[in-house]
Structures are given as C-alpha cells and as structure tokens.
Amino acid sequence: MSAPRVMIMHAPGTNRDREAALACELAGGAPEIVHINQLLAGERRLDSYQMLVLPGGFSYGDDLGAGRLWASDLYHRFRDDLDAFVRAGKPVMGICNGFQALVKAGYLPGPAPRQQVTLTFNRRGHFECRWVRLRAVDRSRCLFTRALAQDIFCPVAHGEGRLAVPDEATRQALWVRGLVALRYVAPCGPADMSASAPVATAAGYPANPNGSVDDIAGICNEAGNVFGLMPHPEDHIYPYQHPRWTRGEKGGLGMPLFENGIRAARGFV
C-alpha cells in the first residue's frame, strides 16, 4: 500500500512546516508543504490528500488575533473542500497557530461554522516557551490520542494559548461529549489526571503554561478526526531532542500522535 499523502498547509507566516512534515514522514506518510495560493490557483486539491496538518507559526502576523485571518481563509475560501474532507472522516491536525485557526473557523470543537470556544492571551500576559507534559484523556473520541500509553513531553511557544469557554455549560459539554483529548499535567501528576470528568484546575503554573480551563491542552471534534493542540509534538520526535538527553533522560516522544493520524489516513488511500 502506498503511503498516505499529507498536506502541510502553509499560510503566510507559518514557520513549523518542515518539522511537521518530518514527523509525518517518520510516521509513514508522504507529506507535501502546500501554500494556500497553490490551492486557490487550483494547482493542488485538498481531496487529493488523505491527511491535513495546519502547522504552527504566526499566520498573517497574527493580525486581529492569533490565527484569526487564517481562520477567515478556511471559512471563506476553503470551506466547501474542508467540510467535505472532515465529513469523509479524514484526519486533520492543527498545531499551535493551526489549532487557533481551526478553533476560530469553528472546526474545533465543531461543528463548523459556529465558534464555540476560543484561544486567548495567556493568563500571565506574556509569551511562554517551556517544556510541558501532556496526558491523554480516557474515553476521548480523538483518534490521534488512542492507546497513548505514555505522557508526551514537548515544548510550548505561544502568547495566546489559553483555552477559554463562554459558560459552564460549554465547559461541561466538552467533557460529556468526549472532546477533551489532552491535558497539561505536573511532572509527577497522579494517574487519575486522565479521568474523563471535569475537575478543578490541578496542574498549576508552569505545568499549565497558559491557564487553560481544566488544564486542557488539546481538543477534538465529535467524530474524533479533527484534533488541535497548543504544544509542539513535532519538536520531540527523536530521543536526543529531550532537553535532558545528555543526562540520560528519555521518553515522552510526540510521534504516537502522528503515527495514529497516519494510521487513520491509510484507510483513505
């Protein structure tokens, strides 16, 4: 079977394209970085690919808010094609700025086009660049986090990564519908941090670097095929990228997220 084709969608200002492409390639996919102008010109078609990744960066300089103008592109220029891609069940992954765009275009938690939650300024009001620990949530619908046996250890790099909800009903719905995929946990957090029930924020700063409600680091749509997270799993795909590798520490690679995505994409080859 041929490797599933993965579109790494490039918008002006995104800068994590190559890292995302390498992670997809190592996971068994055939990635291609595609500029949105190539889509607009008809040089590439979204339906020719089996997986879509929206990488991190600062699309359009984050004018009008992080990911807002990229979200406008998704909604006004690519909505029909992206709707069909999502309805087909093909995997879609948004990382950092890509996550922000999917949220503000209404695809996360979905259904589009109504935006239900947001990603806004970090609680402490400044850019955060640090390594964090992520834990999969039990009984999440997310296909990317299935059978994730080990916490993921990877960096964050954002100023607007705090997941915020408009009301308690929306917060509860994220849990009841199984849409919470990953949570920030403290380095020695208890095992029950992955329980799929809303609890008071427990990780605390800096384990939760932005103050997201319920320590939520990543969410998915109800079908489980659209997934977004603020941290950068593509930045820890080799053991030697661990910040304490020279001291013998290892583990927590971000590769399982990409491997699960590619595994799902194989069903559409």
Secondary structure as GFF3:
##gff-version 3
##sequence-region A 1 269
A	DSSP	beta_strand	5	10	.	.	.	ID=ss1
A	DSSP	alpha_helix	17	26	.	.	.	ID=ss2
A	DSSP	beta_strand	30	35	.	.	.	ID=ss3
A	DSSP	alpha_helix	36	40	.	.	.	ID=ss4
A	DSSP	three_ten_helix	46	48	.	.	.	ID=ss5
A	DSSP	beta_strand	51	54	.	.	.	ID=ss6
A	DSSP	three_ten_helix	59	62	.	.	.	ID=ss7
A	DSSP	alpha_helix	68	76	.	.	.	ID=ss8
A	DSSP	alpha_helix	79	87	.	.	.	ID=ss9
A	DSSP	beta_strand	92	95	.	.	.	ID=ss10
A	DSSP	alpha_helix	97	104	.	.	.	ID=ss11
A	DSSP	beta_strand	118	120	.	.	.	ID=ss12
A	DSSP	beta_strand	128	136	.	.	.	ID=ss13
A	DSSP	three_ten_helix	143	145	.	.	.	ID=ss14
A	DSSP	beta_strand	152	158	.	.	.	ID=ss15
A	DSSP	beta_strand	162	164	.	.	.	ID=ss16
A	DSSP	alpha_helix	168	176	.	.	.	ID=ss17
A	DSSP	beta_strand	180	185	.	.	.	ID=ss18
A	DSSP	three_ten_helix	191	194	.	.	.	ID=ss19
A	DSSP	three_ten_helix	213	215	.	.	.	ID=ss20
A	DSSP	beta_strand	216	220	.	.	.	ID=ss21
A	DSSP	beta_strand	226	229	.	.	.	ID=ss22
A	DSSP	three_ten_helix	233	235	.	.	.	ID=ss23
A	DSSP	three_ten_helix	239	241	.	.	.	ID=ss24
A	DSSP	three_ten_helix	245	247	.	.	.	ID=ss25
A	DSSP	alpha_helix	255	265	.	.	.	ID=ss26
A	DSSP	three_ten_helix	266	268	.	.	.	ID=ss27
###
